[in-house]
Each structure stands twice: as C-alpha cells, then as structure tokens.
Amino acid sequence: MDDGTVYDICVVGGGPAGLSAAVNAHVRRKKVIVFGGRTGRPKVNLSPKVDNYLGFPGISGNELYEKFNRHVEEFKIPVVHQKIQNIGPLDGTFTLLSRDGSLYRGKCVILATGVTAHNLLAGEEKLVGRGVSYCATCDGPLYQNKTVTVIDYTGEGAEETNFLAEFCRKVYYLGMAGPAVEFIKDNVEVILNDRPVEISGDDTVTALKTRNRTLETDGIFIYRETYPPGEIIPGLEVEEGYIKVNRRMETGMPGVYAAGDCTGKPHQVAKSVGEGQTAALNAVAYLDSLELSGPSKP
Ligand SMILES: Cc1cc2nc3c(=O)[nH]c(=O)nc-3n(C[C@H](O)[C@H](O)[C@H](O)COP(=O)(O)OP(=O)(O)OC[C@H]3O[C@@H](n4cnc5c(N)ncnc54)[C@H](O)[C@@H]3O)c2cc1C
C-alpha cells in the first residue's frame, strides 16, 4: 500500500533519538512520520531510574519515555507501530517498506534504530541473504515445504511463525522473549530454555547449532530489537557495528541521517536526544537547499 503521500522526513525508530528528531522536524514545519513507536520497546523503558537526564532527577525510564511520547502526540505527529524492513531510493525520494508490507515515501530519512542487546551469531553475517533473513513476509515464501527456524528475541517472531507454518514443512521456534506462546499449527516445534550458538552452511544455511542440540534447517529468521543497519539500507557505511556519521549526523548517503545509540557510544538518553535534534535540523537544511536549487516555481 502506498497512499501517494511523500513525507519530508521519515524517522525510523521511536526511541529518544527518533522522537527528538520528529519533534524538531515538526517545529521546523516539516511533514514528518515516525516508524517503530511503542511496539519497538525502546531501551529507556527498561531503566528503573534515570538519574542523569537534565531536569528530571530520579525519574523512571518508563515515565521519561511517556513524557517524550506525550510531546509527540501533542504535536499530532503520525507514528506507525511497525518496523521498517528496507529502504531504497526511488526518483529522488526514498521508499520505506514496513514489516506488514506497506510502502511509505520520504525525501529524507533519519535512522534512530538503537542497538541490539544481542550480538550477531557466529556464521550469521556470512549467510545473510543465503538462508538468514530478518523478514518472513519478504523471504518466507522461498521456503515452501522446507524446514525453517525462527529465533525470537523480542516476541515479534511469534506472529511470523504462524505465517511460516502455513507453507513450510516444519518450523522450529526458539523463543527467548519470555513467556511461552501457542501456535495454531502442529508443525511448529517450540524450543525454550535453549540458546542459538552458530549458524552453519557453506553456500546456504544447513543447520543451527544451539547450546543443547543441532537443528537441520534450510532457513533462519531472526527477530531482534533492531536489524543490522546495512540490512535496512544496502550500501550504508557501517563501522564496528555502528552507522558512520559526521558531526552533522549525515551518513555517506545524501538525505540519510542517523542519531542515537545506532551511531556509537555513549549509549545514553541525552546523547540520543541531542543527536536526534542535530539530525533533524540538518535534514531540514538539506530539504531547504533542495527547494532552493529545484526548478523555479511558476
Ligand atoms: C537497563 C537500561 C538502563 C539504562 N539507563 C540509562 C540511564 O540511566 N541514563 C541514560 O542516559 N541512558 C540509559 N540507558 C540507555 C538509553 O536507554 C539509550 O541510550 C537510549 O534509549 C537510546 O535511544 P535511541 O533512540 O538511540 O535507541 P532506542 O531507545 O534503542 O530506540 C530505538 C527504537 O527503534 C526501534 N527500531 C529498531 N529498528 C527499527 C526499524 N527497522 N524500524 C522501526 N523501528 C526500529 C527499536 O525497536 C527501538 O524501539 C539505559 C539502557 C538500558 C538498557
């Protein structure tokens, strides 16, 4: 679905960095949209007490995050509670594909996707696109009548498992997100109290080694808090796992900015909020420069 709207700025990630970027872009009268939102479980929510955010000594992470959200709601900034799977260029704009298959368009993108608490698995990087995937909606149909494994760190993988179970021969569901979940089909084998260790395969995935066993599998779908940044925008420059930016929060791609934990340490709320603002203001300057250099209006 693409309703034809072209946003000035698409913010990917609804944590402190993303919400700060959105508020600043809105104040500068740009048409902005946020992806991720509360479904993304931003990290600040996990902090029982944030003592180092100026002006709010002793506030809980949850309360602080609610204040950030209320600010965004007050400005009526649209928030889509879906993760963005892929971003690509299209006719001088960017197309963003969300996990439910919807398409959105924007002139600028601000990546504020945070970092994942879970490291990449051994063998994962080598086999991305060759059996390792982060999106069942996109790649699942390739595994008709095959065996796949879902590694779920966030709970998002449960719904995808039901989808995969409709056409895969067997689905292993390795749940690390907490309470057990129930599945519709009986071709799903739920594995709890175990951990993935290594993905193996020469050209394509053949197996997943866990702490307790080895699962023969043709595909592996992984759900973490965030995807590796280079997976979302192919060609994005990444250094030691972080998106490479300059002091203007520009990545090497014109119109693409990054802010917050995803650009590097320290992983802190104040740094994220500041970088979100910097990214938004520089994106606004970029949009204004495009308008000035564009075809003259009649
Ligand atoms: C237990 C704990 C305690 C902490 N305590 C403190 C503290 O006391 N003080 C302090 O300053 N900092 C603290 N931090 C760190 C702080 O929470 C982070 O630095 C801050 O939340 C980073 O903000 P962010 O917006 O960059 O990323 P995040 O808060 O991680 O938000 C990023 C969001 O983007 C979403 N996302 C990822 N990929 C996509 C995608 N493709 N599409 C859409 N959405 C996506 C994620 O799901 C997430 O919701 C703590 C962190 C933890 C875990």
The ligand as a MOL file (V3000), in Angstrom:
LIG
                    3D

  0  0  0     0  0            999 V3000
M  V30 BEGIN CTAB
M  V30 COUNTS 53 58 0 0 0
M  V30 BEGIN ATOM
M  V30 1 C 18.5510 -1.1950 31.5210 0
M  V30 2 C 18.9980 0.1000 30.8890 0
M  V30 3 C 19.1870 1.2130 31.6880 0
M  V30 4 C 19.5880 2.4340 31.1260 0
M  V30 5 N 19.7520 3.5190 31.9320 0
M  V30 6 C 20.0990 4.7000 31.3970 0
M  V30 7 C 20.2540 5.8540 32.2280 0
M  V30 8 O 20.0690 5.8030 33.4440 0
M  V30 9 N 20.5910 7.0210 31.6270 0
M  V30 10 C 20.7850 7.1240 30.2780 0
M  V30 11 O 21.0490 8.2260 29.7830 0
M  V30 12 N 20.6550 6.0530 29.4760 0
M  V30 13 C 20.3050 4.8470 29.9910 0
M  V30 14 N 20.1770 3.7500 29.1830 0
M  V30 15 C 20.4750 3.8880 27.7340 0
M  V30 16 C 19.3160 4.5290 26.9750 0
M  V30 17 O 18.1250 3.8460 27.2390 0
M  V30 18 C 19.6460 4.5340 25.4870 0
M  V30 19 O 20.8740 5.1830 25.2830 0
M  V30 20 C 18.5700 5.2510 24.6680 0
M  V30 21 O 17.3190 4.6490 24.8520 0
M  V30 22 C 18.9370 5.2430 23.1890 0
M  V30 23 O 17.9420 5.8660 22.4620 0
M  V30 24 P 17.7720 5.5500 20.9100 0
M  V30 25 O 16.5610 6.3040 20.4780 0
M  V30 26 O 19.0500 5.7900 20.2010 0
M  V30 27 O 17.5340 3.9770 20.8270 0
M  V30 28 P 16.4180 3.0600 21.4910 0
M  V30 29 O 15.9370 3.6090 22.7680 0
M  V30 30 O 17.0010 1.6960 21.4920 0
M  V30 31 O 15.2300 3.1360 20.4700 0
M  V30 32 C 15.3460 2.6510 19.1730 0
M  V30 33 C 13.9960 2.1520 18.7370 0
M  V30 34 O 13.9990 1.9030 17.3420 0
M  V30 35 C 13.3120 0.6830 17.0990 0
M  V30 36 N 13.7350 0.1280 15.8280 0
M  V30 37 C 14.8450 -0.5850 15.5620 0
M  V30 38 N 14.8890 -0.9240 14.2650 0
M  V30 39 C 13.7750 -0.3910 13.7130 0
M  V30 40 C 13.2520 -0.4160 12.4030 0
M  V30 41 N 13.8910 -1.0500 11.4020 0
M  V30 42 N 12.0690 0.2120 12.1610 0
M  V30 43 C 11.4210 0.8710 13.1590 0
M  V30 44 N 11.8820 0.9010 14.4380 0
M  V30 45 C 13.0370 0.2920 14.6950 0
M  V30 46 C 13.7230 -0.1870 18.2880 0
M  V30 47 O 12.8410 -1.2770 18.4360 0
M  V30 48 C 13.6110 0.8270 19.4090 0
M  V30 49 O 12.2920 0.9380 19.8600 0
M  V30 50 C 19.7870 2.5280 29.7260 0
M  V30 51 C 19.5860 1.4060 28.9170 0
M  V30 52 C 19.2020 0.2030 29.4880 0
M  V30 53 C 19.0010 -0.9870 28.5910 0
M  V30 END ATOM
M  V30 BEGIN BOND
M  V30 1 1 1 2
M  V30 2 1 2 3
M  V30 3 2 2 52
M  V30 4 2 3 4
M  V30 5 1 4 5
M  V30 6 1 4 50
M  V30 7 2 5 6
M  V30 8 1 6 7
M  V30 9 1 6 13
M  V30 10 2 7 8
M  V30 11 1 7 9
M  V30 12 1 9 10
M  V30 13 2 10 11
M  V30 14 1 10 12
M  V30 15 2 12 13
M  V30 16 1 13 14
M  V30 17 1 14 15
M  V30 18 1 14 50
M  V30 19 1 15 16
M  V30 20 1 16 17
M  V30 21 1 16 18
M  V30 22 1 18 19
M  V30 23 1 18 20
M  V30 24 1 20 21
M  V30 25 1 20 22
M  V30 26 1 22 23
M  V30 27 1 23 24
M  V30 28 2 24 25
M  V30 29 1 24 26
M  V30 30 1 24 27
M  V30 31 1 27 28
M  V30 32 2 28 29
M  V30 33 1 28 30
M  V30 34 1 28 31
M  V30 35 1 31 32
M  V30 36 1 32 33
M  V30 37 1 33 34
M  V30 38 1 33 48
M  V30 39 1 34 35
M  V30 40 1 35 36
M  V30 41 1 35 46
M  V30 42 1 36 37
M  V30 43 1 36 45
M  V30 44 2 37 38
M  V30 45 1 38 39
M  V30 46 1 39 40
M  V30 47 2 39 45
M  V30 48 1 40 41
M  V30 49 2 40 42
M  V30 50 1 42 43
M  V30 51 2 43 44
M  V30 52 1 44 45
M  V30 53 1 46 47
M  V30 54 1 46 48
M  V30 55 1 48 49
M  V30 56 2 50 51
M  V30 57 1 51 52
M  V30 58 1 52 53
M  V30 END BOND
M  V30 END CTAB
M  END
